[in-house]
Amino acid sequence: MSKKKYAVIGHPIGHTMSPFIHKRLFELSGISAEYGVLDISPEELDARYADTLRALDGYNITIPHKQNIIPLLDDIDSKAKLYGSVNTVFNKDGRAKGFTTDPDGFLKALEYADIPLSGRVVILGCGGAARTMAYEAVLAGANLEFAVRELSLPKAKKLVYEIKTKLGKDNVGCLSVDELSGDITTLINATPVGMSPKVDFQPIKDTQLSKCENVFDAIYNPLETRLIQKAKANGSNSEGGMSMLVWQAVVAHRHWDGSTYDAADIEQLCADAYEELKKR
């Protein structure tokens, strides 16, 4: 029986962790498969979709194709429709179906770390990652606030309006990060502040961080940002972004082949992925 063929597509895509993570997941599930990297520019997407992507069993998608792939597919699932974004495609019986594993990967990472999406949830930032997390927090019934820089307040207000309109819910608002105060059930960092190589920075003040019961940082390089280190020193329940990266891949395999994994194997994969990242 021939090996199944998978890949990740994007542009540029030189430093992706996807092959390392997905190859390990295929090994854990006992599935014989190849997993490659395809650098496809926006101008090439239509042609490469017809001559290359259709021939794969499945593939992952990163910037800048998460929206532009949608018109080429035969179907997308409900979450992908809600977010207008696809990062995983499964080709089966001549049909291509798109999924987004970002929200489920985020939820699994929180579940694994025992971090709740309830009470007062504050998301730092209002970009693409923050948008996904915010929808899930509002759907979960949390009282959500975006905390952003002053210059990002108009963008945050627009996102608040979008969420309220799409979901018909009012449990979401925004404020300047300088005005952030009071007790916070769960703080989520969806900004790049603290990412390698600028590891000596953090997105909020120590006095604000001390009021956080739980802290999740979407950054996975370094494994523990300054924000996470200080949160742990405060006694907060904390988790970095590597688990979300790995769980997103786990969810992709669930769509492709129905595989399930032991939590201990995923924990080890998170640690090994970080060691691989350090080598690079």
N, C-alpha and C positions, 0 to 999 in steps of 0.2 A: 504494500500500500504506500502510495507516494506521500511525502511530507506535506502537511498543510502549510500555506504561505501567508504570512502577515507582515505588516510594516507600520511605520509611523511616517506621516507626511507633514511637511511644513517648509518654511523658508524665512530666514536661514535656520538650519537645524543641526549644526555641528556638534553641540554639547548635550544632546538629549540623553536622559537616563532611561528612556523607554526600552531599548533593547535589553539592557541588564535586568530590569525588573520583569519584563514579559517572558524572557527566556527562562528565568528562574521559576516563574509561575507555570509555564508549560512543563518544566521538569517535575515540579511538585505534583502536577495532575497526571503525569505519565503520558502526555500527549506529544507525539513527534511532530515538530513544527519548526519552520524557519521564521525569523523575524528580522526584517531589514529596515534601513533608513532611506527615505526618498526625499531629496531636496527638490521641491516643485514650486516654481514661482507662480504668482497669481495668473500671469499671462499663459502659462502652460497647463493650468488646471483642467480645462475642458478636454484638451487633446489627451493628456495623460490619464484622465478618468476613463476614456474610452479604450485606450490601448494598454494601460497598465493596471489601474485600480480595479477594474471589473474582473481581472484575472486572479485577484487575491481572494483568499477566504475571508479576510477581514483586515481592517486597518484602523489606526488611531490618527487623530488629526490635531495639529496644534496651529498656532498663529502662522499665517493670516487666513486660514481656510475654514474656520469653524462656522462661518455664516455662508460663504460662497459655495460650499459643497452642497447645501440643502437643495437648490433647484435641480441638481443632477441626480438626486436619489429617488427611489421609487416610493419610499415611505419614511416617516420619522415617528418616534414614539411621543407620548404626551408631554413628558418632561422637556424633550428637545423642542417641541412646539411652544411650550411656555417660555422657554429661555431664548428661542430663536438661535440656537447654537447646537452643533453636533461635534463630538470629539471621538466617536467610535462608530464604525460601520461594519455590518455583518452582511456578507454576500452569500445568499442561499437560494438555490433553485432559480438562478437567473435574476433574482431581485435583490436590490441593495436597500437595507434599512438602517437609518441613522439613530443614534442614541447620544445623550449626554451623560457621562458618568461623573461629572464634576459635583453635582449636588449629592448623589448617593455616596461618593467617596468622602465628601465633607462630613456627612451624617455618620458614616461608619467610623471615621477617625474620632469624632466626638464621643460616640458610643463606646468605642474601645478605651478612651481615656476617662470615661465616666464624667464627661463635661455636659451639663444640661443646656438645652435651648429653651429655657423658661425663665420667668422672672424678668429682671432688667438685663437686656443684652445690648452691648455697645459694640458696633463695628467701626474700626478705624479705617477710613478711606471710603471711596464710593466708585471704584473702578469695576472692571469685569468680574474679578473674584469676589469683591464685596457684594455685587449685585446678586450673584448666585446664593451666597450665604444669607443675604438679607431675605430673599424670597422664602428660603427654608425656615428661617427664624420666625417670620411672620406667620407662615403656614402652621408652625408648631405652637403658635399662640403666645410667643414671647412679646414683651414690650420692648420694641427695637428702637435704637437711636443710632444714626450715623454721626460720628464725631470726626470732623474734617478741618483742614486749614481754612482760613477766611476766604481765600481765593477760590476754594472748591465748593463753597456753600451753594452757589447757584446750581451747580451740577448735582449736588446732593438733594436739593429741593426738587429738582426735576425727577430724580430717581424715586423720591418719596411719593411724588404725585403718580408716577407710573405704577408703583406697587399698589397704592391705594385703589387706583382705577382698575387694574387687572384683577386684583384679588378681592376687591370690595371690602377691605378691612382698614381700620383706622389706627391699629397698634404700631405705628411707625412714624418717626420724626427725625429731625436732625439738629445739630448745634455745632458751634465752633469747638474744636478740641481744647482751646484755652478755657472754655466755660465748663468743661466736663468736671463734675464733682459728685459726691455722694456714693453710696454703696452700689456696686455692680455685681450682678450674679455671674455673668460671663462676658469677658472682654475678648474680642477677636481682632487681631491685627491683620488687615488685608492690604497694607501698604508695604513698599519695599524697604522701609526704614529699619536698619539693623542687618540687612543682607550683606553677605560677603562681597567686596572686601571691607565695607564700612561697618565693621562689627561693633564699634564703640558707641553707636547711636541707638536711641530707643524712641518710639513715637509719642510717649506721654511721660509726664513727670512722675517721680517716685511717689509723691504724695497722692497722686491719682491712682497709681498702680496698687498702692497699699489698701485701697478700698475694694479690690477685685477678688471675688471668691474663687473664680476659675479664669484661666487665661489660655487662649489658643492662638498660636502664631502661625500663619500660613507659610512663612519662610522656612525652607528646609536646608539652607546653607548659610550659616552654620547649623548644625543639628540643634543646638540650644543658643538662641539669640540672647542678647543682653536682657531683653524683656523677659524671656523665659527664666533666665538665671535669677533675676531679681524677684520674679513672681514666686519661684520656688523658695527663695530665701524668706519671703513673707509668709510662707505656709500655704500659698494658693495651689490649687490643683491645676497643673499646667501640662501643655503638650505642644510640640513643634510640628512643622508642616510635612515632614517626611512621611508620616503615617497617612496623611491625606493623599499624597502622591501615589503611594503604594496601593491604598484602598481604591483609588480611581481605576487603577489597572486591574485590581481584583474584580471590580464590577464589570469591566470590559470582558473579562474571561467568562463571567456568568452569562453575558449575552451571547458570546461566541460558542461556548461548549458546555455551559451549565456547571462548570467546576466550582467546588467549594473548598475551603482551606481551613486548617487549624489556626487558631489565633496565635499559637506559639510560633508556627512557621512564618506568619506574617510579621510578627515582632522581630524574628531573626532576619527576615528579608529587609526590614527597615534599617536595622543596624548594618547589614552588609552593604546596602545601597549607599549609606552614608560613607562607609569606608571606601567604596568605589569612587564616590564623589571626591573625597579627599585626595585620592591618587591622581585625579585629573587636574 
